[in-house]
Amino acid sequence: MRYAHAACASVLYGVVSKEDGDIELTNISIELSDEEQKSIIPSKEQLEKVLNCIISTKVNWWLTNHHTGQGRIQGYAREMARVVFHKTEQELDEPGLVEFVNTVGHWCSTCLILKKLGVKGVRAVQSLHPIKDLNGTDDLRNMLNHPPAGTGRLKVAFSAIKHLIVHHIAPFCSVIVDAPKIVFKYKLVMNDPAKYHIRAKYLTGDDRVEFDDQEAAFLLGRLGTFIKHFALYSSLACSPHLSVGSGRNRIWKNTDYRDYDASFDELCRIYKSRSMNVSGETSNRMLLDQLSFSLGLSSIRSASVFTSSIKILSEMN
């Protein structure tokens, strides 16, 4: 029955494209009795639920280049399936549900859906049926405002920098000096994100623009160290670029990056434990100055490059 509802939603909301290079169609005819036809007519609520499930797979594809993930429903599609089908964590891994979500996601045109939801630069394709408004939830639209698949390290670095610049320890992290380059690159990507997706050729009709995500990787040793100590329970800490596993079994990757700084790691560790007994801007600065001196680290707080970097970073939103 779920497949029937998904088919209705796909066609009625106009998210199936014509055979113009965006989809391959196969015609299958099945004879149904009057009773069977009546039983598969979905309500508006059922249509909207399954449509949201379909759209969530396109959000996944935008962010990861996969509709559902490897062998199980993952990411935003998993959260949506939990809500739509009222499933427990264990039930979300049922093979039948995994196959359903992956299949109906592939039924619909990625270009049609992303373009209708406002993603810049996506090429126009023809719908098999007049497309209806796809408003999407605020949460869904927010997910599509993230950098696309193929720019993961840039996204993580940018998000980590936003956490870092408002923290007392920022003047002792040399990332701040290089951070404006990441902000510039982030804005460049978000100005026309489809061109930077790993499947840009499909989305735009043109080859993907030249993009090197390694520049951001050169900062993730220090940024990962900062997140490990001061944003441990954030969603950012769960990024596969920073760690694997969860809870006590989490293994951090910050030491794997070339820019990892053991002295900065130690500064973060000691400051985190001692700062709980310190309050006020001046006291925190004094504590950091003492700790950094004992570890042989220098503050760049007074350097003009630090001041200009902070100004640029503060204006990045």
Secondary structure, DSSP 4 states (H G I P E B T S, - for coil): -HHHHHHHHHHHTT-SB-TTTS-----------HHHHHHT---HHHHHHHHHHHHHHHHHHHHHS-SS-SSS--HHHHHHHHHHHT--TTGGG-HHHHHHHHHHHHHS-HHHHHHHTT-TTPPP--BSSPPPP----HHHHHHHTSPPTT-HHHHHHHHHHHHHTTSTTGGG-THHHHHHHHHHHHHHHHHSGGGGSTTHHHHHSSPPPP--THHHHTTHHHHHHHHHHH-TTSGGGG-TTTEES-GGG-EE-GGGSTT--HHHHHHHHHHHHHGGG--SHHHHHHHHHHHHHHHT----TTSHHHHHHHHHHHT--
